[in-house]
Amino acid sequence: MKKIYSDQIIEKISETIIEINYKLPKEVKNCIKIAYEKETEKYSKKYLEIILKNIEIAEKNRIPICQDTGLTIVFVEFGMDVKIEKGKYKNLDEIINQGVEIGSKKGFLRNSIVSAIERKNTGTNTPCVIYFFINDNDKLKFTIIAKGFGSENKSRIKMLNPSEGKKGIENFIIETVKKAGSFSCPPLFIGVGIGGSFEKAAVLSKYALSKIGREDSEYNDWEKEILSKINKLKIGPAGFGGNITVLDLKIETYPTHIAGLPVAVNLSCWAHRVGSFEI
């Protein structure tokens, strides 16, 4: 049984929260650089140039890439052979939120979290949203996304009729991007969750965003086909038109009921902030 102490988790989470808000993953930056090279529309290309400069300045000066430092989403892969030494904390949720709070303060990240109805700011950038997955090893892995809400607000879920099949799924994804227009801060990254239940599809779509830039998806060819169709919408960076509306798209699936076909489309703006670590 491997022991992991609360202070270890808090320190790594606080460091990661700061790092992902200051520095985009190389996979994300590469997507944007490639888009800049391919884009031919004058104003769209200029916008991509500004984005790349923004990324460079944020990384060099250690400041947030965007003023919306997001809602923290945490995926925890929890090994069966791991024991958490909680110390003064009640549970792992509390430990994770402590790490987010400390990192937000140290990194001067905007406090964006409020109560849903009263809209009262918590003042700590917490609570974050946490999902747990169990595995059979002695590792504890965290994948963290700082999710901006300009794009989150334009995400959608739909319970399709199974007979609509792949064509219906494609149409819904394309329709979602079209409806979002420039309000989701394109160029975008897209996570698609297919299957399971209503809520499972939504979680899958968020988890799919952690796979951006990877080429090992079993749906790699289909993802590229959908990406090509979306970019033909000519919405372009910031809605200026052009060839690049979506930079990358990833699909995650799960078995579902014979009567259902849940599909969730989670949009993420170009400032796609994600990082992971293992203890």
Secondary structure by P-SEA (a helix, b strand, c coil): cccccaaaaaaaaaaaaaaaaccccaaaaaaaaaaaaacccaaaaaaaaaaaaaaaaaaaaccccccccccbbbbbbccccccccccccccaaaaaaaaaaaaaaaaccccccccccccccccccccbbbbbbbbcccbbbbbbbbcccccccccccccccccccaaaaaaaaaaaaaaacccccccbbbbbbccccaaaaaaaaaaaaaacccccccaaaaaaaaaaaaaacccccccccccccccbbbbbbbbbcccbbbbbbbbbccccccccccc
